[in-house]
Amino acid sequence: MTPAPLAARFRDPSGPLFFPVTAYGPDGTVDLDVYRAHVRRGVADGAAAVFACCGTGEFHALLPEEFEACVRAAVEAAGGRVPVVAGAGYGTALAVRYARLAADAGADGLLAMPPYLVHAPQEGLLRHYREIAAATALPVIVYQRDNAVLTPATAVALARTDGVVGLKDGLGDLDLVQRIVSAVRTEAPGDFLYFNGLPTAEQTQLAYRALGITLYSSAVFCFAPEIAVAFHRALAGGDQDTVRRLLDGFYRPFVELRAQGRGYAVSLVKAGVRLRGLDVGEVRPPLHEPSEDHVERLARLIERGHALLEGDA
């Protein structure tokens, strides 16, 4: 797939962007059958795209051969109905290797994760992402967060780079995002994509939407797709009552629960998938499972979210 078709498929998303968890069996190995079932359910529930083996999918914990197998399984499960974007990260050489594995597995695009650990200058970040983009024909979305923070000038240079089609912001500095959007719009006009990539992005999507950013990742979609789809539709349709009801009654309490433990942006989501009846296994170390009390609170919160959809809470 060329960059233009992928960008076109993101222009008017029909639903949330789905970041599936990676399923492990009782022995800790990847369970591809359960993973395929998870992806198929997400597509059937209304996902506009599948982002395989990214942050929620424990990219950091997967061996290269596991990564390739999972991306291939996601492509098979999606069946061409929605695009599949795969993570690629670590240092430049490994990121290039993962990019090529994703291409071999049939992915439609790449999400370039921050380079491992180092705090690089802008010139180094630019070279890093350009080498990833040059490694395959897959379009690349750059993930800004932690140690990979771009200046507007670097964002412009990336927007002018063949194969780089977008920026996912996981930093939350709206002043910087606005300056990046303005600089790219002025100096590199085109169909550059922007995504809100903060954890539980629904909580901040009203602010990002004010900047013209309508694409966002939804971890909640993994375990409560009805709630995530209802929120997405309410945002798109201007239904402020539903947006506020879900923010106040579900998303804010979920964010507060997520903040109770390190790594809960992944492990609590995975617990939610298990609560939905799909045994995707536990997280791999160094992540750790949420406490039993927190899982019980999550179950009650999911029930409340569904009640909010029915107008009973």
ABEGO torsion letter per residue (X at the ends): XBAAAAAAAAABBABBBBBBBBBBBAAGBBBAAAAAAAAAAAAAAGBABBBBGBAAAGAAABBAAAAAAAAAAAAAAAGGABBBBBBBBEBAAAAAAAAAAAAAAGBABBBBBBBBGBBBBAAAAAAAAAAAAAABABBBBBBBBEABBBBAAAAAAAAABBGBABBBBAAGBAAAAAAAAAAAAAABBEABBBBBABBGAAAAAAAAAAAGBABBBBAAAAABAAAAAAAAAAAAAGBAAAAAAAAAAAAAAAAAAAAABBGAAAAAAAAAAAAAGBBAEBBBOABBBBBAAAAAAAAAAAAAAAAAAAGAX
